[in-house]
Amino acid sequence: DEVDLADGSYLITRISFSLADYTGMSIPWAPPYMPAIRLLLENDRDKIWWNKAYDVPRIRFNGVRIGGRQIDGMIAWHVLHTDLAKDLGSVSTVLSPEQPRWKNMSETRPAFYNAVDSDVARRNTLRAFVALKEAGLWPLYLRHILGVGEISEKMSGRGMSIDADKRLEAARILKGKREKTDSDLERIVPVEIRAKFVYANPPRETEREVQGLIRVGSREVPVCIHCGYERPPKTHFGKPTPKFPDRHGKAGDVELKDVGEWARLEPLKISWQLILRYQEYKHHPKVMRGKGEDRKATTDENALRQMLLKYPDDEFYKLVIQERKLKTLQGRYIGYLEVDEQGVERVRQGIVVGQDGLVHTVFNDNPSTLRWGSENPNMQNLPRTTNELTSLVKGMFVAPEGFTFIARDYSSIESLLVAWLAGSKAYYRVSKLDAHTFVTLWVLYELEKRIPFADVPQLSWSDADLKDYLGRMKGVYKHERQGVKHMGHATNYMSGAKRTQELLFDELEVMVPVSKIKAFKEFYLTGLFPEIGRWHSDLAVAVDGTRPRAPLAGQPTG
């Protein structure tokens, strides 16, 4: 039920098979043919696909098991030519040049088109195998693609469990957040730039009140001089009759009156056009991309972040970014909450859940580097659990009965590597204990003047005393520690103040002034760990002969 079938991608109409060159058979995906289709798919023989990551999940979603090894000819070609197009039509011009055009027949001859797809996919794959052997890549393909593929197929087939109740609750939370964000946008987006339906003929006063219309201009209309009725018909005037008891005056007893031009506000839609109109209304310069004739205004995520950094007090840009994040969480992961006429709640779209109630991601080797990828959904790139909302995604997944999720992580590995590369014994030592809390307490004392010197940890303390104290302070300054942690990592990676500001907003949704970030970096690289600052400088000189910044205190000027 979680799949949105409106686009038809999970509605199979035909499936085709090919067992020999230049032959193919297209079969309707319909009840009379399902026994034959199951026989062909569920047997233990190897199956050849072209982009199995698209086909296999849709077949499995429709309740059909696929037996044997799943061989993706597209990946065989990709191993040969990682930089070339992988679609079936393009590859066929190289591997099957004798094949006439057929990709333009999907609507005029659907069965023929479908059958040729299978035939060409099979021919291309077998010919790619020959090319792999000739190029000396066959052992690599057997081990790293087919061998690993057998393992990933079992992983994909086993699936991941989702707790339906947790998903439903997550959908409720997102819906509430979305409604709040939309309400805030309704409040701050000026009426002047909203999309409107303007009435050609102004509605009468009583209609305007009922419909909640807004005045957008001036419009004169005739009104009765006796009662003020707008646009009176001929039957409005004359002597009263049984049929028209309210008649009065005589024809022509009218005068022109400005009753206004009225419009109905359309539902608010945060489109790129609306964002540009908002910038014009507020006299905010637009963010431009491209050169020459291709130069144009953009409202992508980076552009919105730029505007937010420039106008931090303007709610609009932060709300638009928030709305986009919520839409991504709903459309790509959690789904949209819907309530039917009987009051029954259900989740639509989001992560595709099979009829067995499991999520069957498909692992692939599509990246140009041939490293592992994952799609439908991408389980290797789920949102990081940096806040309440992104935590909802991973929170939906539950271990099957009798199993437990285990998380493995190298403790403080990034800080330890920096310490080792920079030759900083002090940073290495505190990284083994808790560098982020150590730095946080020094920042609170030195830069923010919030704690006394007596509360600052000292390197002269023993490891046991430092570990105990940092462990207790970690919870006390949990919020401050998060910001310092991200600024510390960004400084270690030589990120500039502006980039660090963007990272802090992306991860923590807080806007830290650039001046505060610069002060942190200066203190971090000179007062706390000058070895890191010197390592940065030496590294930059070794790479391209330049230094990363104006020399800090204690650095050579060279």
C-alpha positions in Angstrom: 0.0 0.0 0.0 3.0 2.3 0.6 3.8 2.6 -3.1 2.4 5.5 -5.1 1.2 3.8 -8.3 0.2 7.0 -10.1 3.4 7.0 -12.2 2.9 3.4 -13.2 6.4 2.4 -12.4 5.3 -0.5 -10.2 2.4 -1.5 -12.5 3.8 -4.1 -14.8 1.9 -4.6 -18.1 4.3 -6.9 -20.0 7.5 -8.9 -19.4 9.7 -10.4 -22.1 12.2 -13.3 -22.3 14.9 -14.3 -24.8 16.7 -17.7 -24.9 18.7 -17.3 -28.2 20.0 -14.6 -30.4 17.5 -12.6 -32.4 14.5 -14.2 -30.6 12.3 -12.9 -27.9 8.8 -13.3 -26.4 6.7 -10.7 -24.8 4.0 -11.9 -22.3 1.2 -9.9 -20.8 1.5 -9.5 -17.0 -2.0 -10.9 -16.4 -3.5 -13.8 -14.4 -3.7 -16.3 -17.3 0.0 -16.1 -17.9 1.3 -15.8 -14.3 2.0 -19.6 -13.9 4.3 -19.5 -17.0 5.9 -16.2 -15.8 6.6 -17.7 -12.4 8.1 -20.8 -14.0 10.5 -18.7 -16.0 11.5 -16.4 -13.2 11.5 -18.6 -10.1 13.7 -21.4 -11.5 17.4 -21.6 -10.4 18.9 -20.7 -13.8 20.9 -17.4 -14.1 18.9 -14.4 -15.3 20.3 -11.6 -17.4 19.0 -8.1 -16.9 19.8 -4.6 -18.2 19.6 -2.4 -15.1 18.4 -5.0 -12.7 18.1 -2.3 -10.0 15.0 -1.0 -11.8 13.4 -4.3 -12.9 14.0 -6.6 -10.0 12.3 -4.6 -7.2 9.2 -4.1 -9.3 8.9 -7.8 -10.0 9.4 -8.6 -6.3 6.9 -6.0 -5.3 4.3 -7.7 -7.4 4.8 -10.9 -5.4 7.1 -13.0 -7.7 10.3 -14.6 -6.5 13.4 -14.5 -8.8 15.7 -17.5 -8.6 19.3 -18.1 -9.7 22.0 -15.4 -10.1 21.0 -12.0 -11.2 23.4 -10.9 -13.9 23.3 -7.2 -14.9 24.7 -6.7 -18.4 24.7 -3.0 -17.9 27.3 -3.4 -15.1 29.5 -5.7 -17.3 29.6 -2.9 -19.8 30.2 -0.4 -17.0 33.3 -2.4 -15.9 34.6 -2.0 -19.5 33.8 1.7 -19.9 33.0 3.4 -16.6 32.8 6.8 -18.4 30.3 6.0 -21.1 26.5 5.9 -21.2 25.0 2.7 -19.9 21.4 2.8 -21.3 20.5 -0.1 -23.6 20.0 1.9 -26.7 23.3 3.7 -26.5 25.3 0.5 -25.7 23.7 -1.4 -28.5 25.2 1.0 -31.1 28.6 -0.5 -30.0 27.9 -4.1 -29.0 25.0 -4.8 -31.4 25.5 -2.4 -34.3 23.4 -4.7 -36.6 20.3 -4.0 -34.5 17.8 -1.7 -36.3 16.2 1.1 -34.3 13.4 -0.1 -31.9 13.4 2.2 -28.9 10.9 4.5 -30.8 8.3 1.7 -30.9 7.2 1.6 -27.3 3.8 3.0 -28.0 3.2 1.8 -31.6 4.4 -1.8 -31.2 4.6 -2.4 -27.4 4.9 -6.2 -27.6 7.6 -6.1 -30.3 9.5 -3.4 -28.4 9.3 -5.4 -25.2 10.6 -8.6 -26.9 13.5 -6.8 -28.6 14.6 -5.3 -25.3 15.2 -8.8 -23.9 17.0 -10.1 -27.0 19.3 -7.0 -27.3 20.0 -7.1 -23.5 21.1 -10.8 -23.8 23.2 -10.2 -26.9 24.9 -7.1 -25.4 25.7 -8.9 -22.2 27.3 -12.0 -23.8 29.3 -9.8 -26.1 30.4 -7.7 -23.1 31.6 -10.9 -21.5 33.9 -11.6 -24.5 35.2 -8.0 -24.3 36.0 -8.4 -20.6 38.0 -11.5 -21.3 39.9 -9.8 -24.1 40.7 -6.8 -21.8 41.9 -9.1 -19.0 39.1 -7.9 -16.7 37.2 -11.2 -16.5 38.7 -12.4 -13.2 37.9 -9.0 -11.6 34.3 -9.2 -13.0 33.8 -12.7 -11.7 35.1 -11.9 -8.2 34.0 -8.3 -7.5 30.8 -8.1 -9.5 29.3 -11.6 -9.7 30.9 -13.0 -6.6 30.0 -10.1 -4.4 26.7 -9.9 -6.2 25.6 -13.3 -5.0 26.1 -12.0 -1.4 24.2 -8.8 -2.1 21.4 -10.7 -3.7 20.8 -12.7 -0.5 21.0 -9.5 1.5 18.4 -7.8 -0.8 16.2 -10.8 -0.9 16.2 -11.1 2.9 15.0 -7.5 3.2 14.8 -5.0 6.1 11.9 -4.9 8.5 10.0 -1.6 9.1 7.8 -1.0 12.1 4.5 0.1 10.5 3.4 1.8 13.8 6.6 3.8 14.0 6.3 4.8 10.4 2.7 5.9 10.9 3.8 8.0 13.9 6.7 9.5 11.9 4.2 10.4 9.2 2.0 12.2 11.7 5.0 14.1 13.1 6.1 15.2 9.6 2.6 16.2 8.7 2.3 18.4 11.8 5.7 20.0 11.1 4.7 20.6 7.5 1.4 22.2 8.5 3.3 24.4 10.9 5.8 25.4 8.3 3.2 26.1 5.7 1.2 28.2 8.2 4.3 30.3 9.0 4.9 30.8 5.2 1.2 31.8 4.8 1.8 34.4 7.5 4.9 36.0 6.1 4.6 35.8 2.3 3.2 39.2 1.2 -0.3 39.1 -0.4 1.1 41.2 -3.2 3.3 38.4 -4.6 0.8 35.5 -4.0 -0.8 33.8 -7.0 -4.4 35.0 -7.3 -7.5 34.5 -9.4 -8.8 38.0 -10.3 -12.5 38.2 -11.0 -13.4 39.9 -14.3 -16.6 41.2 -12.8 -16.3 42.2 -9.1 -18.4 39.9 -6.9 -21.1 41.7 -4.9 -20.3 42.8 -1.3 -22.1 39.8 0.3 -20.2 37.4 -1.9 -16.9 39.0 -1.1 -17.4 38.5 2.6 -18.5 34.9 2.3 -15.5 33.9 0.0 -12.9 35.9 2.0 -11.7 37.8 -1.1 -9.0 40.5 -1.1 -9.0 43.8 -2.8 -6.2 44.1 -5.4 -7.2 47.3 -7.3 -10.0 49.6 -8.3 -13.0 49.0 -10.5 -16.0 51.2 -11.0 -19.5 49.7 -11.4 -23.0 51.2 -11.6 -24.9 51.2 -8.3 -28.5 52.1 -7.4 -28.6 55.6 -6.0 -31.5 54.6 -3.7 -30.2 51.4 -2.0 -26.6 51.1 -3.2 -27.2 47.7 -4.9 -24.3 47.0 -7.3 -24.9 46.4 -11.0 -28.8 46.5 -10.7 -30.7 44.8 -13.5 -33.6 46.6 -15.3 -36.1 44.8 -13.1 -34.6 46.6 -10.1 -36.4 49.8 -11.0 -40.1 50.8 -11.5 -43.3 50.3 -9.6 -43.5 47.3 -7.2 -45.3 44.2 -8.6 -46.2 40.9 -7.0 -43.3 39.4 -8.9 -40.9 42.3 -8.0 -42.1 43.7 -4.7 -38.8 45.5 -3.9 -38.8 47.7 -7.1 -38.2 51.4 -6.6 -37.0 54.5 -8.4 -36.8 54.6 -12.2 -34.5 53.4 -14.9 -31.2 55.3 -14.9 -31.2 55.9 -11.2 -27.6 54.8 -11.0 -24.2 56.3 -10.3 -20.6 54.9 -10.8 -18.9 53.8 -7.7 -15.5 52.3 -7.0 -16.2 48.9 -5.5 -12.7 47.6 -6.1 -11.1 44.8 -8.0 -11.3 41.5 -6.1 -9.3 38.3 -6.2 -9.2 34.9 -4.5 -5.8 33.8 -3.2 -4.7 30.5 -4.7 -3.2 27.9 -2.3 0.3 28.9 -1.4 2.9 27.1 -3.5 6.6 27.8 -2.8 7.8 27.7 -6.4 11.0 29.1 -7.8 8.9 31.9 -9.4 7.5 32.9 -6.0 10.9 32.9 -4.4 12.2 35.3 -7.2 9.1 37.5 -6.7 9.8 37.6 -2.9 13.4 38.7 -3.6 12.2 41.5 -5.9 9.6 42.6 -3.3 12.2 42.7 -0.6 14.9 44.2 -2.9 17.2 41.2 -2.2 19.7 40.7 -5.0 19.1 37.3 -6.8 21.8 34.6 -6.8 23.0 34.2 -10.4 24.6 31.1 -12.1 26.1 30.6 -15.5 27.8 32.8 -18.0 26.7 34.9 -21.0 23.4 33.9 -22.4 23.1 31.0 -19.9 23.4 33.3 -16.9 20.2 33.2 -14.9 18.8 33.4 -11.4 18.6 30.3 -9.3 16.8 29.3 -6.2 18.5 26.0 -5.5 19.6 24.9 -2.0 22.9 26.7 -2.2 21.3 29.9 -3.4 18.8 29.8 -0.5 21.6 29.2 2.0 23.4 32.2 0.6 20.3 34.3 1.1 19.9 33.1 4.6 23.5 33.8 5.5 23.1 37.3 4.0 19.6 38.0 5.6 19.6 35.8 8.8 16.7 37.7 10.3 14.4 37.0 7.3 12.3 34.0 8.2 11.3 33.3 4.6 14.5 31.6 3.5 14.8 29.4 6.6 11.2 28.3 6.2 11.7 27.5 2.5 14.7 25.4 3.3 12.8 23.7 6.1 9.8 23.0 3.8 12.1 21.4 1.2 13.7 19.2 3.8 10.3 18.1 5.1 9.1 17.3 1.5 12.2 15.2 1.0 11.7 13.2 4.2 8.1 12.7 3.2 8.4 11.9 -0.5 11.6 9.9 -0.3 11.5 8.2 3.0 8.6 8.4 5.5 5.7 9.0 3.2 2.6 11.2 3.4 -0.1 10.7 5.9 -3.6 10.4 4.4 -6.9 9.9 6.2 -9.9 8.4 4.3 -13.6 9.1 4.8 -13.8 6.5 7.5 -11.0 8.2 9.4 -8.5 5.4 8.7 -4.9 6.6 8.5 -2.5 5.3 5.9 1.0 6.2 4.5 1.4 6.9 0.8 4.7 7.1 -1.1 8.0 7.2 0.7 10.2 4.1 1.0 8.9 1.2 -1.1 7.7 -1.6 1.1 7.1 -5.0 -0.5 4.0 -7.1 -0.1 5.9 -9.1 2.5 6.2 -6.0 4.6 10.0 -5.7 4.0 12.2 -3.2 2.3 14.3 -4.8 -0.4 17.1 -2.4 -1.5 19.1 -3.4 -4.6 22.9 -3.2 -4.3 24.7 -2.2 -7.5 28.0 -1.2 -9.0 26.7 1.8 -10.8 29.1 4.5 -9.4 31.9 5.4 -11.8 34.4 4.1 -9.3 32.6 0.7 -9.3 32.2 0.8 -5.6 29.0 -0.5 -4.1 25.8 1.5 -4.5 22.3 1.0 -3.3 18.9 2.1 -4.6 15.2 1.6 -4.2 15.9 2.8 -1.6 19.5 3.9 -1.1 20.1 2.3 2.3 23.8 3.4 2.3 22.8 7.1 2.3 19.9 7.4 4.7 19.7 10.8 6.5 22.1 11.2 9.3 20.5 11.2 12.8 21.5 14.7 13.6 18.1 15.9 14.8 14.6 14.7 15.7 13.3 14.7 12.2 16.1 12.9 10.4 16.2 10.3 13.3 12.6 9.4 12.2 13.9 7.6 9.1 16.3 5.1 10.7 13.9 4.9 13.6 11.4 3.1 11.3 13.7 0.1 10.8 13.6 -2.7 13.3 15.7 -5.8 13.6 13.8 -9.1 12.8 12.7 -11.2 15.7 15.7 -12.8 17.3 18.2 -10.3 15.9 19.8 -7.1 17.2 21.1 -4.1 15.3 24.8 -3.5 16.0 26.5 -0.2 15.3 30.3 -0.2 14.8 32.4 2.9 14.8 36.0 3.9 15.2 36.0 6.1 18.4 37.3 9.6 17.6 39.1 8.2 14.5 39.1 11.6 12.7 40.6 13.5 15.6 43.2 10.8 16.2 44.3 10.8 12.6 44.7 14.6 12.6 46.6 14.4 15.8 49.0 11.8 14.4 49.5 13.6 11.1 50.1 16.9 12.8 52.4 15.4 15.4 50.3 16.8 18.3 50.7 14.7 21.4 48.3 17.0 23.3 45.5 16.6 20.8 46.1 12.9 20.5 45.8 12.5 24.3 42.6 14.5 24.7 41.2 12.8 21.6 41.5 9.4 23.3 39.5 10.9 26.2 37.0 13.5 24.8 38.5 16.2 22.7 35.2 17.9 21.9 34.3 18.4 25.6 37.8 19.5 26.4 37.7 22.2 23.6 34.2 23.2 24.6 35.2 24.0 28.2 38.2 26.1 27.0 36.0 28.0 24.5 33.4 28.7 27.3 36.2 30.1 29.4 38.5 31.9 26.9 36.0 33.1 24.2 32.6 33.3 25.9 33.7 34.1 29.5 30.9 31.8 30.8 32.9 29.7 33.2 35.8 30.4 35.6 39.3 29.1 35.1 38.8 26.7 37.9 36.3 24.8 35.7 38.7 24.4 32.8 40.4 21.0 32.4 44.2 21.0 32.4 46.6 18.8 30.5 48.6 18.5 33.8 45.8 16.3 35.2 46.0 12.6 35.0 44.2 10.6 32.3 41.8 9.2 34.9 41.0 12.6 36.3 40.5 14.1 32.8 38.3 11.2 31.7 36.1 11.5 34.8 35.7 15.2 34.6 35.1 15.4 30.8 32.6 12.6 31.1 30.6 14.6 33.7 30.8 17.9 31.8 29.8 16.3 28.5 26.2 16.1 29.6 26.2 19.6 31.2 27.3 21.3 28.0 25.8 19.0 25.5 24.3 21.7 23.3 27.5 23.8 23.2 29.6 20.7 22.6 27.7 19.9 19.3 28.6 23.3 17.8 32.3 23.1 19.0 32.5 19.5 17.6 31.5 20.6 14.1 33.7 23.7 14.2 36.7 21.6 15.4 36.3 19.1 12.6 35.8 21.9 10.0 39.0 23.6 11.3 40.9 20.3 11.1 39.9 20.0 7.5 40.9 23.6 6.7 37.4 24.7 6.0 37.0 28.5 5.8 34.7 30.4 8.1 31.9 30.8 5.6 32.0 27.1 4.7 32.0 26.2 8.5 29.0 28.5 8.9 27.1 26.6 6.2 28.0 23.2 7.7 26.7 24.3 11.1 23.4 25.3 9.6 23.1 22.1 7.6 23.9 19.9 10.6 22.4 21.9 13.6 20.2 24.5 11.9 21.9 27.3 13.8 23.3 30.4 12.3 26.7 31.2 13.9 28.3 34.6 13.1 31.4 34.4 10.9 33.2 36.5 13.4 32.6 33.9 16.2 33.8 31.1 13.9 37.0 33.0 13.0 37.7 33.7 16.7 37.3 30.0 17.4 39.6 28.9 14.6 42.3 31.4 15.8 42.1 30.2 19.4 42.0 26.5 18.3 45.0 26.7 16.0 47.2 29.0 18.2 46.1 28.8 21.8 45.1 25.1 22.0 46.8 23.0 19.3 49.4 25.1 17.4 50.8 21.9 15.9 47.7 21.5 13.8 48.0 25.1 12.4 51.7 24.4 11.5 50.7 21.1 9.8 48.1 22.9 7.7 50.7 25.4 6.6 53.4 22.8 5.8 50.9 20.7 4.0 49.7 23.5 1.8 53.3 24.5 0.9 54.1 20.9 0.1 51.1 20.6 -2.2 51.2 23.8 -4.2 53.6 26.2 -2.6 51.0 28.4 -1.0 49.8 28.8 2.6 46.2 28.2 3.6 45.7 31.6 5.3 47.6 34.6 6.7 50.2 33.2 9.1 48.9 32.6 12.6 50.9 33.4 15.7 53.9 31.0 15.9 53.8 30.1 12.2 56.7 30.7 9.9 56.2 33.5 7.3 58.4 31.8 4.7 
